[in-house]
Amino acid sequence: MNIEMKNFAIVTIACSALWVSACAKQGQSQSKGGETPAATTTASAAAPKSTVPLFKDEDHQPVVETVDLFPVAVKGKYGYMDRKGSIKIKPTYERGLSFTEGLAPVMDASRKWGYIDRQGKVAIKPQFEVAIPFSDGLGVVRKELKYGAIDHKGEFVIQPKFVGLSQFFEGSAAALAQDSAGGGIMVSAWGFVNKKGDWVIKPIFDSVTVFHDGMAGVRKTGQFWGFVDSAGNLAVPAKFLEVTQFAEGLASVKVRTETMQQWGYVDKTGAFVIPATFDDGQPFSEGLAGVRKGDKWGFIDKTGKFVIQPKFDAVTQFQQGLVLVKDGDKEVYADTTGKVIPNPKS
């Protein structure tokens, strides 16, 4: 059984600093391998599609808080800059993800993940194989190939026991269960657990997104995507080829049109609010959503009008007025007008 998980946060870990496009899409409806915590957005026995930051991060960033530090790579090392592009935490890490709840996951030279605070001091020492930005008071981490969740002190609240685990949103997280079907065959399926690690929606799905706006995208083997409510009841019938999580009342979905497969945006009844005219689409964040036309990404508002014309090679989601994008061979930040902020040189 091929299990997928659609979530940006997780894809963030598996991919490079830029959690989108190729990587983000992987996390969206399917997870195509890689080192991702069970796909934070879409579940595929391995990873998800964004949309982030995944994370939300990695895909991903539905966490609402004041952000004044942004991860940036300088000469192959990661540090943190302010919104003007000035370095505030020196680039000494192999990887660095977004600050949430006052902490940011970083990977040191030993290839282990831990968390630092906004002063750049180690808050939780590097000891994990994977670490995801905090949300709902918990940080998802991997130890000895199993995922669990820690508190801000680094203590396990949920012991590592899942094959995959997404970030926590609205009190739950997507979790991947695995069991033997006999004959050496392992069967995997996604469900949802609460903040104690107990199942609240049984693992019966081939792919899922995380919960947002009280809804989560789900797909059973051989079926289309639909959306369930927090009780696991089908709220929007299974009729979409792919979906992302809801954000700001809308979800991007992929459907078959007369001539091709394209993406648009639906409300919580499943009705289209923005027609399916895009080649790809990400969740909304701060009123804007990344969409692809041809091989370039831009941003639309909730009327479907382009606010930033397609010109980037990959994009993530806006966080406090800035968004990480790929412009040619460079990963840089852009503002809500599309203006690029040059990366620090040192």
N, C-alpha and C positions, 0 to 999 in steps of 0.2 A: 504494500500500500504506500503510495507516495503521499506524504503528508506535507502540507504547506502552511506557512503562517504569515500573514500580512502585517508587518509592522516595521516602522522606520527605525525605531530605537534599536532594534536588534541588528538590523542590517548595517547599522552604523558601525558596529564592531567588526563586522566581517569585511567591510569595504574600507576604502581609503578615507581620508578626512572628509571628502565630499560624499555624503550619504545618499546620493540620488541617482537618478537616471538609471544606468545599468544596475547599480547596486540597489538603489531604492526600489526599482521596479521589481527586482528579484524578491524583495521582501514584501512586495505588495500583495501579490496573489499567489506567489509561489516562492519557495525558498530554494534556490538552486545551489545548495551546498555552501561551503564557506564556514567560517567560525562565527556563527551567530547564535545567540541565545534563543533558540527556538523561535526565531522570527518574531519580532515584536509587532508586526502588523499583520502579516499573513502567515499562516503556519504551514510549513512544509517539512515534515519530519526534521528539518534542519533549520531553515531560516525564513524570513518574510519579506514582503514588499512595503515600501513606505506608506514613509512616509510617513520618519522620522519621522528625524530625526526626528523612519528610524529610526529613533532612537531615535524622535523623534524624534536623532539623533538622530539613531541611527537613526529619520528618518527624518526628529523629530521633535515638533516641540510643543505639545499641547500644555505643558506645565506653565501656568501663569505666575510670573514673579518678575521682580525688577532684575534685569540682567545688565551688568556693567562690564563683564569680562567675556571674551570670545576666544575659543581655541584657534590657534594659527600656527602654521608650520614655517619655520625659518631655517634654511640650510639643513633640512632633513630632521630637525628636532621640533617638538611641540612646546609652545608656551601659550600665554594668554595676553591679548591686547584689549585696549578700551575701544569705544566706538569711533575714536578718531584715528585709530591705527597705531597708537603708542604702546609699546610693550610694557606690561605691568607685572607679569610673572615670566621670568626668563625661560627661553626655550631649551629645556634640558631633558624632555621626555620623549620616548619613542612614539607615543600616541597620547592624545588628549581629547576628551569629549566635553560636552557642554556642562556648565554649572547649573545645577538645580538644587533647591533646598540648601543652598550654601556650600555644596560640595561638588567636585568634579572628578570623574574617573580618569586616572592617568596610568600609563604603562611605563615602568622604568627599564633600565638596561638589562635587568634579569628576565625581562618579558613577563613580569608579573604585574597585575593590576591592583591599584589601591585608590584612595581618594585624598585630595588635597582641599584645603579651605581657600577662601578668597585672598588670603595673605600669602598663599603659596606653600603653607606649612602642611606637612603630612598629618592628616586627620585619622585615616585608617591605613595602616601600613600595607604595602604591596604584598599580596599573598594569594591572589585569585587568578585563575586562568582567563577569566572574562569578568568585566564589571560594567554595569549599565548605570546611566544617570538615575538618581533617586526620583521617585514619584510616589505620592500617597504615603510618604514616610518610610518607604522601603527601597533598598538598592538590591537589584537582582545580580547575583554573582554565580560563577561556576567554580567548583572545586572537585577535583578527581572526576571530571567529566559529567558531573551532575549539578543541576541548578537549584539554588535556594535563594533566600532573601535575608538581608541584614538590616539592622537599625543604624542610626547615626553614630553609634559607638562601635560599630563593626561586629556586634553580637548577632548570631543567627536567630532570627524569628521563625523562619522556615528552614529546616535543615535541608541540605542538598539531597534531593531525591527525585527530581524531575529530569527527564531527558531534554526538555526544553521549557523555558519560562519567559514570558514577556514582562514588560514593565507593568506596574499596577496602576490602574485608572478606575476611578469610581468604585473603589473597594474590591476589585477583582483583577485577575491576570489570566491570560491564556496559558495553559499548561499542556505539555505533551506527555502522554502516558505510553508506556511500551510494555508488551507482555508477549509471552511465547504462545505461538499457535501450534506448537508441536513440530517435530521433524526439523528442528533447527531454524524454523521460521519465526521472525519477530514481527508482531503487528503493532502499529502505532496509531494513535488517534488524539485529537485535540479536544479539550474541554476548558472549563474555567474554574479557578479556585479562589477562595477568599484569602484574607490577609493572615489567616492561620494555616493556610495550605490545604484546607479541606475543599473537596469538590462541591461546587454549587450548581454547576451544569456538567453533567457527565461527559466523559471523553468519547464522543461518537462522530466527530467531524474530521474530514480529510484536511480541511484548511479553515482558518478563522482570521478575523482581525481582532484588535482589542476593542473594549467597550468605550464608546464616547457618545454623549448625548443619549445615554440609556439604550444604545443599540450596538450590536456587533455583527459584522459580516461572517457568514458561515457557509460551508459547502460540504456536502457529503459526497463520497466517492461516486463518480459518474454522473453527478448532477450539476446544475447551475448554482450560482451564488444567490443567497438571500440574506435577510437580516433577522436576528432574534432580539427579543427584549431581555431584560435582566433576569427574568424567570426562565428563559430558554424557550419561550413561545415564539413561533414564527410570526414576525410583525410585517415583513415585506416578503412576498413569495419569491422562491428561487427562480430567477429568470435572467440573471446577468452573467456574462462571460467572466468578468473580473470585477472586483470592488476594492475600495480603500475604506478605512474607518470613517465614521461621521465626524465632522468638525464644523462648528458654527452652524449647525442645522442642515448641512449638506454633505453628501458623499459622492465621490467620483465613481462612476461605473462604466464598464465597457460593454457595448452591445453590438450586434451585427446590423449594419445599415444595408441599404440596397446594393451598395457596391463594395463595402469594406467593413472592417471592425473599428469602431471609434468610441471615444470617451466623452461623457457628459456628466451632469450633476443632477442628483435627485434629492427630494426632501424625504422626510421620515415616513411618508405614505408610499414612497417608491415612484412618485410622479416627477417627471423631468422639469427642472427649473431652468437649467441651462442645457440646450440641445447637444446631442452627441455629434460634435464636429471636430474633435481634437484627436491627435494620434496618441496622446497619453495625458493623464491628469493626476494631480496630487491633491491631498486634503487642503482645505482652506486654513489659513493662519493669519490673524490680524487683518482679516478682510480680503486677503489676496490668496490666489491658488496658482501654483506652477502648472502650466500646460505646454504640451509640445505640438508644434506644427512642423511636419517634415522632420528635420534633424536638429531643430533649434527650439529652445525653451524660452517662454516669456511668462507673464503673470496677468491674470484676469481678475476683475472684481466680481461681485455677486450678481451682476447683470449679464456677465459673460463678455464684457467689454475689456479689451486689452489696455492695461495700465502701463505695462512694460512690454514692448514688442518682442517677439521671439528673436533672441540673439545669443543666448547662452547655450553651451554644450551640455550642461547639467545644472540642476538646481535642487536646493533643499526647501525648507519652510522658513518663513519670516519669524524672527524672535526679537522683540523690542526694536523693530524698525530696521533690522539688518538681516540679510540672508546670505548664506554661503552658496556660491555658484562656481561653475567651471567656465572660464573664459579662455578658449584656446587650450593651451597646456597648463594654465595657471588656475589655482583654486584661490578665489578672492571673495571678499564681502561686497555686497551692493546694497544701496538704500532703496526706499520705496519708489524712487524715480528711475531706478536702474543704473544710477551712477555708481561706478566701481570705486572702492576705497583701496588704494594701493597697500599691499602687504608691507609690514616693517622689514627693513633690510638687516636689522640686528637687534 
